[in-house]
Amino acid sequence: MNKNNYAVIMAGGIGSRFWPLSKKERPKQFLDILGVGETLIQQTYRRLSLICPKENIFIVTNNKYFNLCKEQVNQISDDNILCEPVMRNTAPCIAFAAFKIHSINSEAKMIVAPSDHLITDEAEYVRIINEIFDVISKEEILVTLGIQPYRPDTGYGYIQYEETNSIYSNTNIKKVKTFTEKPNRDLALQFLDSGDFLWNAGIFLFTSKVIIDSYKKDLRDIYDVFKSGEGMYGTSNEKDFINRIFSSCKNISIDYGILEKSDFVYVYPSNFGWSDLGTWGSIDTHLPKDDDNNTISGGDIQLHNSKDNIVIFENDKECIINGLTGYIVVESDNSLLICNKADEQEIKKFTLGLKSNK
C-alpha cells in the first residue's frame, strides 16, 4: 500500500433530511441505517483502509462528535480526528485537512469522501481510486467521481463531461464541461437522455500540493487563513489555532469555490453501486418490501389498504395504518415524521423550526 495515499472522511453534517432518526446529537453517519452491523462512518473507514494506510486516514468533524468518532472508529488516533469549532461547509473543511496532511507529507495524494455514502461494489471502487491516484501522481489535476445516472433524480448535482476519448491513455478520466446543482425534473430528464451527464458523488481526488495551489488561486481568503497556521499543524498549538480562525472562513463548498472555476478539473464516470443515502427515498431502494411495495421496519406495524409507503419505527411501539399511499412515516424517541414522499426534499427545511434544531 502506497505510503503517499491519504484519505479524508468528512463527518461534520447533521443529516437533517433523515430526521427523526438523524438528529444533532447523533447524525446519520453514526447510525446503522441499513441494519448491516456497521454504521455508515465505520463502513467508510473500513473501505478507505483498503486504499490507504490506517495512519493516513483522517476524519474531519464537528467538535461535538469527537467522542462519537473515537467510539465508532477506535483504531484512529486522536491526532487524526480534525475538529471544526463551527460548521463552514466543505471548502474550509478540506483546506484544514489539506494543510495538515501537506505538513506531514508534501507528496501526499488525497481522496476526500463523505462519511455517509453507500458503496456496494467495493472492489470496483478500490480499483478506480488506485487508477486515479496513479494519474494524479503524474498530472496536476483535480478529479471528482461521477456516477452513471439511471433515473432523473432532482436531489443530486450533475456533471457534464466532454465526449472525447480520455486525455490520459488507459484511463476513463474525462474533462469536465459543466456543473449543475440539483435540477428540476424536466432538466434532469434531459440530462438522463443526453448520455453525457453524471451524478456528482462528492468524492474528490488530488495531491495536497495541487489543492492548496487551487485555494491560493480561487479561494485566496481561505488559503491565507490556513497558510498562517504553518508551523502549528501537528503541534500542541493546532487546536487553539483552528478554534481561533475557523469561524472567519466563508461558508462555501469546494464545488462552488474551486471546482467550478478550475480549468483542470476532471471526472471519472463510475458505477460501483453508489448511493448518498441522502433521503428516505434513497434508503428505500435498499430495504425489503411487502407485496404492496411498503417498506416496514421495527415496531409492531400493521398496514391495511396501503401501498408505496416507508414506515420505520425505532422503538417497539404498535402502529396501525389504513388507507395510506405514498407516505413516509418514521418514529424515533419522542419524534414522529409523516410526510408525502413527493415532499421529502423539504424535510430539511421543515426541521428548522424544531426546538431540537435551535
C-alpha positions in Angstrom: 0.0 0.0 0.0 1.4 3.3 -1.1 2.6 5.5 1.9 1.7 8.6 0.0 -2.0 7.7 -0.1 -4.2 9.7 2.3 -7.9 9.7 3.0 -10.1 12.4 4.5 -13.6 11.5 5.8 -16.0 14.4 6.1 -18.2 13.7 9.0 -19.5 17.0 10.3 -23.0 17.1 8.9 -26.2 16.6 10.8 -28.2 14.7 8.2 -31.4 16.6 8.8 -33.2 15.1 5.7 -33.1 11.9 7.7 -34.9 13.3 10.7 -36.1 12.0 13.1 -33.6 9.1 13.1 -30.7 11.5 12.3 -30.5 14.3 14.9 -27.9 16.7 16.1 -26.8 14.6 19.0 -26.3 11.5 16.7 -26.3 12.2 13.0 -26.9 9.6 10.3 -23.2 8.8 9.7 -23.1 7.3 13.2 -26.2 5.1 12.6 -26.5 1.6 11.2 -29.3 2.8 8.9 -29.3 -0.3 6.7 -29.1 -2.8 9.6 -25.8 -4.4 8.3 -23.9 -4.3 11.6 -21.8 -1.3 10.7 -22.6 2.4 10.9 -22.0 4.5 7.8 -18.8 6.0 9.1 -17.5 2.6 10.0 -18.2 1.3 6.5 -16.4 4.4 5.1 -13.3 3.9 7.3 -13.1 0.2 6.5 -13.4 0.9 2.8 -10.8 3.5 2.7 -8.4 1.3 4.7 -8.3 -0.9 1.6 -6.6 2.0 -0.2 -4.7 4.0 2.4 -2.6 3.0 5.4 -4.7 3.4 8.5 -2.4 6.0 10.0 -3.1 8.1 6.8 -6.8 8.2 7.3 -8.2 11.4 8.8 -11.8 12.4 9.9 -12.9 16.0 9.8 -15.9 16.5 12.1 -17.5 19.0 14.5 -16.1 19.3 18.0 -19.2 17.8 19.5 -18.7 14.5 17.5 -15.1 13.8 18.6 -16.2 11.2 21.2 -18.6 9.5 18.7 -15.8 9.2 16.2 -13.5 7.7 18.8 -16.2 5.3 20.0 -17.1 4.1 16.5 -13.6 4.2 14.8 -11.5 3.1 17.7 -8.5 2.4 15.5 -8.0 6.1 14.8 -5.6 8.2 16.8 -6.8 11.5 18.4 -4.4 13.5 16.1 -6.2 12.1 13.1 -9.6 13.5 14.1 -9.7 17.1 13.0 -12.3 19.0 14.8 -14.2 22.1 13.5 -15.5 24.5 16.1 -18.3 25.6 13.8 -19.9 24.3 10.6 -18.5 26.0 7.5 -19.2 23.7 4.5 -16.7 21.6 2.5 -14.1 24.2 1.4 -12.8 25.2 4.8 -13.1 21.5 5.9 -10.9 20.3 3.0 -8.5 23.2 3.4 -7.9 22.2 7.0 -7.2 18.6 6.1 -5.0 19.5 3.1 -2.7 21.9 5.0 -2.5 19.3 7.9 -1.6 16.4 5.6 0.8 18.5 3.5 2.7 19.4 6.7 3.2 15.7 7.2 3.9 14.6 3.6 4.4 17.1 0.8 3.9 14.3 -1.8 0.5 13.2 -0.4 -2.2 12.1 -2.7 -5.7 12.6 -1.1 -9.1 11.2 -1.5 -11.8 13.2 0.2 -15.1 11.3 0.8 -18.3 11.9 2.8 -18.8 9.6 5.8 -22.4 8.6 4.9 -22.4 7.1 1.4 -23.3 3.5 0.4 -21.0 1.7 -2.0 -21.9 -1.9 -2.8 -19.1 -2.8 -5.3 -16.1 -2.1 -3.1 -13.6 -3.9 -5.4 -14.5 -1.6 -8.3 -14.4 1.4 -6.1 -10.8 0.5 -4.9 -9.7 -0.2 -8.5 -10.9 3.3 -9.7 -9.3 5.1 -6.8 -6.0 3.4 -7.3 -6.2 4.2 -11.0 -6.8 7.9 -10.3 -4.1 8.0 -7.6 -1.6 6.8 -10.3 -2.7 9.6 -12.7 -2.6 12.5 -10.1 0.9 11.4 -9.0 2.0 12.5 -12.5 -0.6 15.2 -13.6 -1.6 18.3 -11.7 -5.3 17.9 -12.0 -8.4 17.8 -9.7 -10.6 14.7 -10.2 -14.1 14.1 -9.0 -16.1 10.9 -9.2 -19.3 10.9 -11.3 -21.9 8.2 -11.2 -23.8 6.9 -14.3 -27.4 8.1 -13.6 -30.3 5.7 -14.0 -33.2 7.9 -13.0 -33.9 11.7 -13.3 -33.0 12.4 -9.7 -33.6 16.0 -8.6 -31.7 15.6 -5.3 -28.2 15.3 -6.9 -25.8 17.7 -8.6 -24.9 16.8 -12.2 -21.6 16.9 -14.1 -21.4 17.1 -17.8 -18.2 15.8 -19.4 -16.6 16.3 -22.8 -17.4 13.3 -25.1 -13.9 12.8 -26.3 -11.5 9.9 -25.5 -9.8 10.3 -22.2 -6.8 12.6 -22.4 -4.9 10.1 -20.3 -4.3 6.8 -22.0 -5.7 3.6 -20.4 -7.9 5.6 -18.1 -11.6 6.7 -18.1 -10.9 10.2 -16.9 -12.8 12.9 -18.8 -12.6 16.7 -18.9 -15.5 18.4 -17.0 -17.7 20.6 -19.2 -20.3 21.9 -16.8 -21.7 21.5 -13.2 -25.4 21.8 -12.5 -26.7 21.8 -8.9 -30.0 19.8 -8.3 -32.0 20.5 -11.5 -35.8 20.3 -11.7 -37.3 17.1 -13.1 -37.6 18.3 -16.7 -34.0 19.2 -16.8 -32.9 16.0 -15.1 -34.8 14.1 -17.8 -32.9 16.0 -20.4 -29.6 15.2 -18.7 -30.5 11.5 -18.5 -31.4 11.4 -22.2 -28.2 13.2 -23.3 -25.8 10.5 -22.1 -23.0 12.8 -21.1 -24.2 13.8 -17.6 -23.2 12.1 -14.4 -24.4 12.4 -10.8 -21.8 14.3 -8.7 -20.8 11.8 -6.0 -19.0 14.5 -3.9 -15.8 12.4 -3.8 -12.6 14.2 -4.8 -9.0 13.3 -5.5 -5.9 15.4 -5.8 -2.5 15.9 -4.4 -2.1 18.1 -1.3 0.1 20.5 -3.4 -2.4 20.9 -6.2 -5.4 21.5 -4.0 -3.5 24.0 -1.8 -2.4 25.8 -5.0 -6.1 25.8 -6.1 -7.1 27.5 -2.9 -4.4 30.1 -3.4 -5.7 30.9 -6.9 -9.5 30.7 -6.4 -10.2 30.9 -2.6 -7.4 33.2 -1.5 -9.0 34.3 1.7 -9.4 30.7 3.0 -5.8 29.9 1.7 -4.4 32.8 3.7 -6.2 31.7 6.9 -4.8 28.2 6.8 -1.4 29.3 5.5 -1.0 31.4 8.6 -1.0 28.2 10.6 2.1 26.7 9.1 4.3 25.5 11.9 1.3 24.8 14.1 -0.2 21.7 12.4 0.6 18.6 14.3 1.7 20.6 17.4 0.0 21.4 20.7 -0.9 24.8 19.2 -3.0 23.4 16.4 -6.3 23.1 18.2 -6.2 26.7 19.6 -5.2 28.0 16.2 -8.2 26.2 14.5 -10.6 27.3 17.2 -9.4 30.9 16.7 -9.6 31.2 12.9 -12.2 28.7 11.7 -15.2 30.9 12.1 -13.6 33.6 9.9 -13.8 31.2 6.9 -16.6 31.8 4.5 -19.4 29.2 4.3 -18.8 27.8 0.8 -18.5 24.4 -0.8 -15.4 23.2 -2.7 -17.6 22.7 -5.7 -18.6 26.4 -5.9 -15.3 27.8 -4.5 -12.8 25.8 -6.6 -14.1 23.0 -8.9 -16.5 25.2 -11.0 -13.7 27.8 -11.5 -10.9 25.4 -12.3 -9.5 24.8 -15.8 -8.1 21.5 -14.8 -10.9 19.6 -13.2 -11.8 16.1 -14.5 -14.4 13.5 -13.8 -14.2 9.7 -13.8 -17.5 8.1 -14.9 -18.1 5.3 -12.5 -20.5 2.6 -11.5 -19.8 0.9 -8.2 -23.2 0.7 -6.5 -23.2 4.2 -5.1 -25.9 6.0 -3.1 -25.5 9.1 -1.0 -28.3 7.9 1.2 -29.4 11.5 1.4 -33.2 10.9 1.6 -35.7 8.4 2.8 -36.4 7.5 -0.8 -32.7 6.6 -1.4 -32.6 4.3 1.5 -35.9 2.8 0.5 -34.3 1.2 -2.6 -32.0 -0.9 -0.3 -34.6 -2.2 2.1 -37.1 -5.2 1.7 -40.7 -4.5 0.7 -44.0 -6.3 1.2 -46.4 -7.2 -1.7 -47.8 -3.7 -1.7 -44.4 -2.1 -2.1 -44.3 -0.9 1.5 -41.0 -0.7 3.4 -41.6 -1.7 7.0 -39.0 -1.8 9.8 -39.2 -2.0 13.6 -42.1 -1.9 15.9 -45.4 -3.9 15.7 -46.7 -2.3 12.5 -49.8 -3.3 10.6 -50.7 -1.8 7.2 -54.1 -2.2 5.6 -55.2 -1.0 2.2 -51.9 0.9 2.0 -49.1 0.8 -0.6 -45.9 2.5 -1.6 -45.1 3.7 2.0 -42.0 3.8 4.1 -42.8 3.0 7.7 -39.9 2.8 10.2 -40.2 2.7 14.0 -37.1 2.7 16.0 -38.8 1.6 19.2 -41.2 -1.4 19.8 -44.4 0.7 19.5 -47.6 -0.6 18.0 -48.9 1.1 14.8 -51.9 0.6 12.6 -52.1 2.4 9.3 -55.1 2.2 7.0 -55.7 3.7 3.5 -52.4 5.4 3.1 -50.4 5.7 -0.2 -47.0 7.2 -0.9 -46.1 8.4 2.6 -43.0 8.4 4.8 -43.8 7.6 8.5 -40.9 7.5 10.8 -40.9 7.3 14.6 -37.9 7.8 16.9 -37.8 8.5 20.6 -40.4 11.3 21.1 -40.4 12.4 17.5 -42.7 11.5 14.6 -42.5 12.3 10.9 -45.4 11.9 8.5 -44.6 13.3 5.1 -45.7 12.7 1.5 -42.9 11.0 -0.5 -43.2 13.8 -3.1 -42.1 16.3 -0.5 -39.1 14.5 1.0 -36.6 17.1 -0.3 -38.4 19.6 2.0 -37.8 17.6 5.3 -34.6 19.5 6.0 -36.4 22.8 5.7 -39.3 21.5 7.8 -37.0 20.7 10.7 -35.6 24.2 11.0 -38.4 25.3 13.3 -38.0 22.4 15.8 -36.6 23.2 19.3 -34.1 20.4 19.0 -32.5 22.1 16.0 -32.2 25.5 17.7 
